[in-house]
Each structure stands twice: as C-alpha cells, then as structure tokens.
Amino acid sequence: MEPLISIVMPTYNRAQIISGAIESIIRQSYANWELIVVDDRSTDHTEEAIRDWMRKDERIRYVSNEREKGPGGARNTGMLEAQGEYVAFLDSDDEWFPCHLTDSMRTHALTKADISFALWVEQHGDMISYNFDNKMERYLLHSMRTTFETWNEGETIVFEEGLFEAFLSHTRNFFQLNTMVFRRGTAGRSRPDQRTFSSGGRYDLSAPLFRQIQNRPPNQTSFRLPGVTRQPLLLLRPLAA
C-alpha cells in the first residue's frame, strides 16, 4: 500500500480562495493522503468552508489554533496532528499540479532520500512566470548537475553534503516549503539548537525556521509546469544513523 502523506495547510481568512488549493490536492494522482487544514484564528467563514469540504471528502480534517501562531506555528500544529509516514505543506492560496505527490514519492522510493523539493511556477494575477528559465537559474541548475549525483538523465539531483554552502547563499531560492515532501522523523535527527540548513542534509524543521522562510509575496501560486509530467527534484540523501 502507498505510504500515507499528511498534507498540512495553514490558513487565515482565506475562505474565498482556499477551495483552489484543496481541489488541487483532490486532483492528485496519488490518493493516499490526509489534509489537515489549520485555521490560525480566522475571522471570516473559513471553518464553514472547510466543513463543507469535509462532508465531500473524509480525508480532510479541520483544526483551529487556540491562539494566533502565524504560519510557522500553524504548520507545527498540523504536524502534531499528522498521522502519515510523510508530511507535505501547501499554503491555502497555492496549488499543486496533479503529478506532484506521485512524482515526489516515486523519486523518494528510487533514491531512498528523506526529503525532496520540486521546481515550481509563479503566477501573479493573470501573469504567469515560468521560473528557473533565466540565465542565472540555468547556470545554477547546471552547476548542481555537474557537482552532485544525478538520476533519470539529470531530472533528479541528489545531494548528500555541500549543497547549502554552495547554493543557498544565492538570492534565488530553489527550496520551497510548498514543494517539500519529507519522511517524518527527519527533523528529530537535527541538533536542538540548529536553526538553518547545513552540510550533510541536517536541519531543524522548527517554527523559527518556518517563520524565516515564509516570506513570499502574496497571491503567489506554486505548482509544476503544465504539460510536464516530471520535473527535476532536488533531494537530500538519508541522514546517517
């Protein structure tokens, strides 16, 4: 049986647009998932909107924070509720292409990696920007492919160490929470005082890290390129026991 993926979706006053994100999850070709929507004390009718979806699909759950915690705290709330072997994040104003979870899990199985990231597309209003297509991004991807191990004719780049020292200093961030799928227990292997990525693929998935990363502009949509069944996945090798 396919492993269960717990999808954590933090939200705040997004009742009017959250359906797009939920529909993109329901359209996934990978079916064994649970969606945990964490409401960070919304003042609109978010709860009613989610309960309507719960009546349509029993894989959807609603959780409300007792106090406002911000997107990082809401993700942590969802992780505590998660029952799956794997965890993924999706913001309530973003969408996935239907192949996202299938491709991510297929590559996890192939490489035995603990964590995966996928490239994405950004959409602002009616304008779609196909990222990773300018000169600098092409150069960085080429550098990754020539520096680290690749699978599937370069579609998958597998990192064990040295990734963040070499590439995280660049302003173009290749690592989006909304494209990450990781095996539960990975975070527990990090040192308690760790707050950022370091060599060896060790990092702490704590609220401070979430708050540092969660600074994307509003109305940004993250998903896979349309018409492309697979895209390069950036992965970290499993940590040593």
C-alpha positions in Angstrom: 0.0 0.0 0.0 1.2 3.5 -0.7 2.5 5.4 2.3 0.2 7.9 3.9 1.1 11.6 3.2 -0.1 14.1 5.7 -0.6 17.5 4.0 -0.6 20.4 6.3 -2.3 23.6 5.1 -2.1 26.7 7.4 -4.7 29.3 6.6 -6.0 32.7 7.9 -9.0 34.4 6.4 -8.8 32.6 3.0 -12.3 31.3 2.8 -12.8 32.8 -0.6 -9.8 31.2 -2.3 -8.9 28.1 -0.3 -11.0 25.9 -2.5 -8.5 26.1 -5.3 -5.7 24.7 -3.1 -8.0 21.9 -1.8 -9.2 21.0 -5.3 -5.5 20.7 -6.4 -5.0 18.1 -3.7 -8.1 16.2 -4.5 -6.9 16.0 -8.2 -3.6 14.4 -7.1 -2.9 11.1 -8.9 -1.5 9.9 -5.5 -4.6 9.0 -3.5 -3.3 8.0 0.0 -3.2 11.4 1.7 -4.9 13.2 4.5 -5.3 17.0 4.5 -5.1 18.9 7.8 -6.3 22.5 7.5 -5.0 24.5 10.4 -7.1 27.6 10.9 -5.0 30.3 12.7 -8.0 32.1 14.3 -9.7 33.3 11.1 -12.4 35.9 11.4 -14.2 35.0 8.2 -16.2 31.9 7.3 -13.1 29.6 6.8 -14.4 27.0 9.2 -17.7 26.7 7.4 -15.9 26.4 4.0 -13.7 23.6 5.3 -16.5 21.7 6.9 -18.3 21.8 3.5 -15.2 20.1 2.0 -15.1 17.6 4.9 -18.6 16.4 4.0 -17.4 15.8 0.5 -14.1 14.0 1.3 -13.4 12.2 4.6 -9.6 12.6 4.1 -9.9 16.3 5.0 -9.7 17.5 8.6 -10.1 20.9 10.3 -8.0 22.1 13.2 -8.3 25.5 14.9 -5.5 27.1 16.9 -6.5 28.3 20.3 -4.5 31.5 19.7 -2.8 33.0 16.7 0.5 31.4 16.0 1.4 32.6 12.5 2.1 30.3 9.5 5.0 28.6 11.2 3.1 27.8 14.4 0.1 26.6 12.4 2.4 24.2 10.5 3.7 22.9 13.8 0.1 22.4 15.0 -0.6 20.4 11.8 2.5 18.3 12.2 1.4 17.3 15.7 -2.0 16.1 14.2 -0.3 14.3 11.3 -0.7 10.5 11.1 1.2 9.9 7.9 4.7 8.5 7.3 5.4 11.5 5.1 4.5 15.2 5.5 3.9 17.9 2.9 3.0 21.5 3.1 0.7 23.6 0.9 -0.4 27.1 1.5 -4.1 27.9 1.2 -3.5 30.3 -1.8 -1.3 27.9 -3.7 -1.9 24.8 -5.9 -0.1 21.6 -7.0 -0.1 20.0 -10.4 -1.8 16.6 -10.3 1.5 14.7 -10.6 3.3 16.4 -7.6 2.8 13.8 -4.9 3.2 10.8 -7.3 6.5 12.2 -8.7 7.8 13.1 -5.3 7.1 9.7 -3.8 8.4 7.8 -6.8 11.7 9.7 -6.5 11.8 9.0 -2.7 11.5 5.3 -3.5 14.1 5.4 -6.2 16.8 7.4 -4.3 15.9 6.5 -0.7 16.0 10.2 0.2 14.4 11.6 3.2 13.5 15.0 1.8 12.5 16.2 -1.7 11.9 19.6 -3.3 10.4 20.2 -6.7 10.7 23.3 -9.0 7.7 25.4 -9.4 5.9 28.2 -11.4 4.8 31.5 -10.0 1.6 33.2 -11.0 0.6 36.8 -10.1 -2.9 37.6 -11.3 -3.1 36.8 -15.0 0.7 36.9 -15.5 2.4 33.5 -15.3 6.2 33.5 -14.8 7.9 30.3 -15.7 10.8 30.2 -13.2 14.2 28.5 -13.5 14.4 29.6 -17.1 16.7 32.7 -16.9 20.4 32.7 -17.3 21.4 32.6 -13.6 18.9 29.8 -12.8 20.0 27.7 -15.7 23.6 28.2 -14.6 22.9 27.2 -11.0 21.0 24.1 -12.1 23.8 23.2 -14.5 26.3 23.7 -11.6 24.2 21.4 -9.4 24.0 18.7 -12.1 27.8 18.8 -12.6 28.6 19.0 -8.9 26.3 16.4 -7.5 24.9 13.0 -8.4 22.0 12.9 -10.9 19.4 10.3 -11.8 17.0 10.0 -14.7 19.2 11.8 -17.2 19.5 14.8 -14.9 15.9 15.1 -13.9 16.7 14.3 -10.3 19.7 15.8 -8.4 20.7 14.0 -5.3 22.6 15.9 -2.6 24.4 14.5 0.4 26.6 17.4 1.6 27.9 20.7 0.4 24.6 21.8 -1.2 23.8 24.7 1.1 27.3 26.0 1.3 27.5 26.2 -2.5 24.0 27.3 -3.4 21.9 28.6 -0.5 23.8 32.0 -0.5 22.2 32.9 -3.9 19.2 35.1 -3.8 17.2 32.6 -6.0 15.8 30.1 -3.5 15.3 26.6 -5.0 13.8 25.2 -1.9 10.1 25.9 -1.3 8.1 24.6 1.7 5.2 24.2 -0.7 7.1 21.7 -2.8 8.7 19.8 0.1 7.8 16.2 0.9 9.7 14.6 3.8 9.7 11.5 5.9 8.6 12.0 9.5 11.4 11.7 12.0 13.9 13.5 9.8 13.6 16.7 11.9 14.3 14.8 15.0 17.8 13.9 13.8 18.9 17.5 13.9 20.7 19.2 16.8 18.2 21.1 19.1 20.0 24.4 18.6 20.1 24.2 14.8 18.0 26.9 13.0 19.2 26.6 9.4 20.4 24.2 6.8 23.9 22.9 7.0 26.1 20.3 5.3 25.1 16.6 5.5 21.4 17.4 4.9 20.8 18.0 8.6 18.2 20.6 9.5 15.6 21.5 12.1 12.0 21.9 11.0 11.1 24.2 13.9 8.9 27.2 14.0 11.7 29.8 13.8 12.9 28.2 10.5 9.4 28.3 9.1 9.0 32.0 10.0 12.3 32.8 8.3 11.3 31.0 5.1 7.7 32.1 5.0 8.3 35.5 3.4 6.9 35.0 -0.1 4.9 37.8 -1.8 1.0 37.5 -1.6 -1.0 35.9 -4.4 1.9 33.6 -5.4 1.0 30.2 -6.8 3.4 27.4 -6.6 3.0 24.3 -8.8 4.5 22.2 -11.5 4.8 23.3 -15.1 1.6 22.4 -17.1 2.1 19.7 -19.7 5.3 18.4 -18.0 4.8 15.0 -16.3 8.1 15.2 -14.4 10.5 17.9 -13.4 13.9 17.9 -11.7 13.5 17.1 -8.0 16.2 18.4 -5.6 16.8 15.8 -2.9 18.9 15.2 0.2 20.2 11.7 0.9 19.1 10.0 4.1 21.0 11.0 7.2 23.4 8.6 8.7 22.1 6.5 11.5 
